[in-house]
Amino acid sequence: MRPLVTVRRTLVTEASRRARLRTTLGPWQFRREPEDSRMRSKQRFFHIGLACLAVLVLGAEAVVAATSAASAAGIDESARSEAAVIAVDQHWLEAELDGDTAWLDDMLLPEYRSVGADGAVHPKSAIVAHAAKNRGSDAERRKVEAWLKAHPSGKSVVIHGDTAILSSTNPAKGAASDVRSSDIFIYAHGRWHALYSQHSGARNG
């Protein structure tokens, strides 16, 4: 054990040294280590803030990236125009192939019916259920793209009030002589909704 007098002398010497250091360096430099610690804490909070901002920006970019191809092309699907009807029809195809059942459920009216070339009737529920099976798979997309490549189609739209009829046609003949399918859309609640589809099949020549 150190003698008591030695301990007291050591404490006095240490106090004197700190007093001389405060006088020589000034109060700011004497407290430099605590200030540096506070500065490091502020820098950590700053970097955390930047990280949170980056997450928000990436989230906003993800939302923008999830917009439809029609919107990316500058076409407003809610407009009362032929271009908007065609854009909704294209979005419809993409939604079925991607399994976007939420969009389909909103776009298809409850009374929607699709009548095939063989006369078979498919209600809205069947269309949505079939689309759900395509989610996460590109098998259906490959088949549809192959069919469209073999049977190129043109599209024409007639709008009368809140009703639009979109016809898919043989581009070589047009809507006046060769219609492959027709879709009836109703404009309600600020956008186009599908009510009825009729398919006739593609003819050769």
C-alpha positions as CSV (number, residue, x, y, z in Angstrom):
1,M,0.0,0.0,0.0
2,R,1.3,3.5,-0.9
3,P,1.8,5.9,2.1
4,L,-1.0,8.4,2.6
5,V,1.3,11.4,2.1
6,T,2.4,10.0,-1.3
7,V,-1.2,9.7,-2.5
8,R,-2.0,13.3,-1.4
9,R,1.1,14.6,-3.2
10,T,0.2,12.7,-6.3
11,L,-3.3,14.2,-6.3
12,V,-2.0,17.7,-5.8
13,T,0.5,17.2,-8.6
14,E,-2.2,15.9,-10.9
15,A,-4.5,18.9,-10.1
16,S,-1.7,21.3,-10.8
17,R,-0.9,19.7,-14.1
18,R,-4.5,19.8,-15.3
19,A,-4.7,23.5,-14.3
20,R,-1.6,24.3,-16.3
21,L,-3.0,22.3,-19.2
22,R,-6.3,24.3,-19.1
23,T,-4.4,27.6,-19.1
24,T,-2.1,26.6,-22.0
25,L,-4.5,24.9,-24.3
26,G,-7.7,26.9,-23.6
27,P,-11.1,25.5,-22.6
28,W,-12.0,24.2,-26.1
29,Q,-8.9,22.2,-26.6
30,F,-8.9,20.9,-23.1
31,R,-12.4,19.5,-23.7
32,R,-11.4,18.2,-27.2
33,E,-12.0,14.6,-26.5
34,P,-15.5,15.0,-25.2
35,E,-16.3,17.3,-28.1
36,D,-14.9,14.8,-30.6
37,S,-17.1,12.2,-29.0
38,R,-20.2,14.4,-29.5
39,M,-19.1,15.1,-33.1
40,R,-18.9,11.4,-33.8
41,S,-22.4,10.9,-32.4
42,K,-23.7,13.7,-34.6
43,Q,-22.0,12.1,-37.6
44,R,-23.6,8.8,-36.8
45,F,-27.1,10.3,-36.6
46,F,-26.4,12.1,-39.9
47,H,-25.5,8.9,-41.6
48,I,-28.6,7.2,-40.2
49,G,-30.7,10.0,-41.6
50,L,-29.1,9.6,-45.0
51,A,-29.8,5.9,-44.9
52,C,-33.5,6.5,-44.1
53,L,-33.7,9.1,-46.8
54,A,-32.2,6.6,-49.3
55,V,-34.9,4.0,-48.3
56,L,-37.7,6.5,-48.9
57,V,-36.2,7.5,-52.3
58,L,-35.9,3.8,-53.4
59,G,-39.4,3.2,-52.3
60,A,-40.7,6.1,-54.4
61,E,-38.7,4.8,-57.4
62,A,-40.2,1.4,-56.9
63,V,-43.7,2.8,-57.0
64,V,-42.9,4.8,-60.2
65,A,-41.3,1.7,-61.7
66,A,-44.5,-0.3,-61.0
67,T,-46.7,2.0,-63.3
68,S,-48.2,0.5,-66.4
69,A,-46.5,0.7,-69.8
70,A,-49.3,2.9,-71.0
71,S,-48.6,5.5,-68.3
72,A,-44.9,5.3,-69.1
73,A,-45.8,6.1,-72.8
74,G,-47.7,9.1,-71.6
75,I,-51.2,7.7,-72.2
76,D,-53.7,8.5,-69.5
77,E,-55.9,5.4,-69.1
78,S,-58.6,7.5,-67.4
79,A,-59.1,9.8,-70.4
80,R,-62.2,9.6,-72.5
81,S,-60.3,8.8,-75.7
82,E,-59.6,6.0,-78.2
83,A,-56.0,5.9,-77.1
84,A,-57.0,5.5,-73.5
85,V,-59.3,2.5,-74.4
86,I,-56.5,0.8,-76.3
87,A,-54.1,1.4,-73.4
88,V,-56.6,-0.1,-70.9
89,D,-57.0,-3.1,-73.3
90,Q,-53.2,-3.6,-73.4
91,H,-53.0,-3.2,-69.6
92,W,-55.7,-5.9,-69.4
93,L,-53.6,-8.3,-71.4
94,E,-50.5,-7.6,-69.2
95,A,-52.5,-8.0,-66.0
96,E,-53.8,-11.4,-67.1
97,L,-50.3,-12.6,-68.1
98,D,-48.7,-11.3,-64.9
99,G,-51.5,-12.4,-62.6
100,D,-52.4,-8.9,-61.4
101,T,-55.8,-10.0,-60.0
102,A,-56.3,-6.8,-58.0
103,W,-56.2,-4.6,-61.1
104,L,-58.4,-7.0,-63.0
105,D,-61.0,-7.2,-60.2
106,D,-61.2,-3.4,-60.3
107,M,-61.3,-3.0,-64.1
108,L,-63.8,-5.8,-64.8
109,L,-67.4,-5.0,-63.9
110,P,-69.3,-7.5,-61.8
111,E,-71.5,-8.4,-64.7
112,Y,-68.6,-9.0,-67.1
113,R,-68.9,-11.9,-69.5
114,S,-66.6,-13.2,-72.1
115,V,-68.1,-15.3,-74.9
116,G,-65.6,-17.5,-76.8
117,A,-65.7,-18.5,-80.5
118,D,-67.3,-21.8,-79.5
119,G,-70.1,-20.0,-77.5
120,A,-68.7,-20.8,-74.1
121,V,-69.4,-18.1,-71.5
122,H,-66.7,-17.1,-69.0
123,P,-67.7,-14.9,-66.1
124,K,-65.4,-12.4,-64.3
125,S,-64.5,-14.9,-61.6
126,A,-63.2,-17.3,-64.2
127,I,-61.0,-14.6,-65.8
128,V,-59.5,-13.5,-62.5
129,A,-58.9,-17.1,-61.4
130,H,-57.2,-18.0,-64.6
131,A,-55.0,-14.9,-64.3
132,A,-54.0,-15.9,-60.7
133,K,-52.5,-19.1,-62.1
134,N,-50.1,-17.1,-64.3
135,R,-48.5,-15.3,-61.4
136,G,-44.8,-16.2,-61.2
137,S,-44.8,-18.1,-64.5
138,D,-44.2,-17.0,-68.1
139,A,-45.6,-20.1,-69.7
140,E,-48.9,-18.4,-70.7
141,R,-47.1,-15.3,-71.9
142,R,-44.9,-17.4,-74.2
143,K,-48.1,-19.0,-75.7
144,V,-49.9,-15.7,-76.1
145,E,-46.9,-14.0,-77.7
146,A,-46.5,-16.8,-80.2
147,W,-50.2,-16.6,-81.1
148,L,-50.0,-12.8,-81.5
149,K,-46.9,-13.2,-83.7
150,A,-48.7,-15.7,-86.0
151,H,-52.0,-13.6,-86.0
152,P,-51.1,-9.9,-86.0
153,S,-54.0,-7.7,-85.1
154,G,-55.1,-4.1,-85.5
155,K,-57.4,-2.3,-83.1
156,S,-60.1,0.2,-83.7
157,V,-62.3,2.0,-81.2
158,V,-65.8,3.6,-81.4
159,I,-66.9,5.8,-78.5
160,H,-70.5,6.8,-77.9
161,G,-71.1,8.7,-74.7
162,D,-69.9,6.5,-71.8
163,T,-69.6,3.4,-74.0
164,A,-66.6,2.3,-76.0
165,I,-66.3,-0.7,-78.4
166,L,-62.8,-1.9,-79.1
167,S,-62.5,-4.3,-82.1
168,S,-59.4,-6.5,-82.8
169,T,-59.2,-6.9,-86.5
170,N,-57.2,-8.3,-89.4
171,P,-54.9,-5.4,-90.2
172,A,-55.0,-6.3,-93.9
173,K,-58.8,-6.0,-94.0
174,G,-59.8,-3.7,-91.1
175,A,-62.8,-3.5,-88.9
176,A,-65.2,-3.2,-91.8
177,S,-64.7,-6.8,-93.0
178,D,-62.8,-8.9,-90.5
179,V,-63.3,-8.6,-86.7
180,R,-61.7,-11.2,-84.5
181,S,-63.0,-10.0,-81.2
182,S,-64.9,-7.0,-79.6
183,D,-64.8,-5.6,-76.1
184,I,-67.4,-3.3,-74.7
185,F,-66.1,-0.8,-72.1
186,I,-68.2,1.5,-69.8
187,Y,-66.8,4.7,-68.5
188,A,-67.7,4.9,-64.7
189,H,-66.0,6.4,-61.6
190,G,-63.4,8.1,-63.7
191,R,-62.1,5.2,-65.7
192,W,-62.9,2.6,-68.3
193,H,-64.4,-0.8,-67.2
194,A,-64.9,-3.9,-69.3
195,L,-68.5,-5.2,-69.5
196,Y,-68.6,-7.7,-72.3
197,S,-66.3,-9.5,-74.7
198,Q,-67.1,-11.5,-77.9
199,H,-64.6,-13.6,-79.7
200,S,-65.0,-15.0,-83.3
201,G,-61.6,-16.6,-84.0
202,A,-59.0,-15.7,-86.6
203,R,-59.7,-16.5,-90.2
204,N,-56.9,-17.4,-92.7
205,G,-56.3,-15.1,-95.6
